[in-house]
Amino acid sequence: MSLTSKPKLFIPGPTHVEHEVLTAMSEYPIGHRSAAFSELYDDVIAGVAKILYTQNRIYLGTCTATGFMEAAVRNTVQKRCANFICGAFSKRWHQITKMCGIPCDPFEVEMGMANKPEAVEDALRTGKYDTVTVVHSETSTGVLNPLNEIAAVVKQFPHVVLLIDMVTSMASIKTEVDKLGIDVALAGVQKGWGIPPGIAFCSVSDRALARSENIQNKGFYFDFQVMEKYAKRSQTPTTPSISHMYAMQTQLKRIFNEGLEARFERHGKMAKQVRKWARDKFSLFAENGYESETVTCIKNSRGIDISDLLARLLKKGYVVSDGYGPLKGKTFRIAHMGDLLLNDIKEILSVLDETLLEMDA
Ligand SMILES: Cc1ncc(COP(=O)(O)O)c(C=O)c1O
């Protein structure tokens, strides 16, 4: 099967990958302790830092985002963690925190609602917490949490470390890590980066790294201290997926050619188009004013058979997502992130219109 004969992905990960990026992955490997590797490493890391608007160190992991979700809590929580939950992935971060044996409490809102800064402030005022986890774009519900406002609240509590899952926002939604004071911002590459799954990145502030120094039993693979030691040499502690790093290098060039502001603007336009369609034909699941710029979760207000819709779309060469977990059948999701263009969005919406008409007939 040729690369182009696969159905086109409009799911919130893995996302559509451009040929040029896929081809870069077939580059002959180099030794990960060589000077050539360090050059590649520096290039990739500098690009990621630029996109995150940060001077913080960036670690590269050959893992998915979940690895760094675990690393983030294991390396930073000294007292107790407040996990803000608004859907399946933010709930997963609470589970991860618990399963690592770290003291933590969930602060949960109904699915479809956003975590609000007032709730963060109330939690932090108790004085019980030294760490907060928030998912920026909650992929399961299509909610974009008000990160600027939440970060402003956390800044009022100087001892509190802010950990952000940027899995479906990194490289798609403008997020100025240093300005917001985000201590750890993490994501894998198969979403907004438009690269096949396999590596992940996280930015780590000085104080997050300092926290890690005094925490015992973090294991080896995700210990920030170990990562730092190697990052200083422009290396990773263990053998990384060099193929993914080549893909990143190519993708970073493409991103900077497009221009960061243009990239973020394109995502805004795609989101607007999908939301307009969703409001006309169905309704939105996310709370008004808190809709994600990268994934739209559509309420099945017409009571259609979503599995039938998805099967029909697949036959036509398009993949759209069902609702996640308990939202399966009740919602479906269209992703508009990474390298998709407004024309791709117009195309999928027109195919959806045509398919819905067929289903009505
Ligand atoms: C918001 C969010 N966080 C975390 C994850 C977990 O990512 P991974 O499966 O790549 O580890 C996902 C996956 O879709 C996600 O959407």
The ligand as an SDF file (V2000), in Angstrom:
LIG
                    3D

 16 16  0  0  0  0  0  0  0  0999 V2000
   -4.7220   15.3460   26.5260 C   0  0  0  0  0  0  0  0  0  0  0  0
   -4.0160   14.0250   26.4440 C   0  0  0  0  0  0  0  0  0  0  0  0
   -3.1620   13.6840   27.4260 N   0  0  0  0  0  0  0  0  0  0  0  0
   -2.4990   12.5220   27.3940 C   0  0  0  0  0  0  0  0  0  0  0  0
   -2.6690   11.6200   26.3730 C   0  0  0  0  0  0  0  0  0  0  0  0
   -1.8960   10.3490   26.3720 C   0  0  0  0  0  0  0  0  0  0  0  0
   -1.0010   10.3610   25.3020 O   0  0  0  0  0  0  0  0  0  0  0  0
   -0.1730    9.0650   24.8800 P   0  0  0  0  0  0  0  0  0  0  0  0
   -1.1610    7.9680   24.6360 O   0  0  0  0  0  0  0  0  0  0  0  0
    0.5040    9.4880   23.6260 O   0  0  0  0  0  0  0  0  0  0  0  0
    0.7520    8.7620   25.9860 O   0  0  0  0  0  0  0  0  0  0  0  0
   -3.5600   11.9150   25.3420 C   0  0  0  0  0  0  0  0  0  0  0  0
   -3.7980   10.9760   24.2420 C   0  0  0  0  0  0  0  0  0  0  0  0
   -4.6370   11.1500   23.3890 O   0  0  0  0  0  0  0  0  0  0  0  0
   -4.2330   13.1650   25.3790 C   0  0  0  0  0  0  0  0  0  0  0  0
   -5.0700   13.5140   24.4000 O   0  0  0  0  0  0  0  0  0  0  0  0
  1  2  1  0
  2  3  1  0
  2 15  2  0
  3  4  2  0
  4  5  1  0
  5  6  1  0
  5 12  2  0
  6  7  1  0
  7  8  1  0
  8  9  2  0
  8 10  1  0
  8 11  1  0
 12 13  1  0
 12 15  1  0
 13 14  2  0
 15 16  1  0
M  END
$$$$
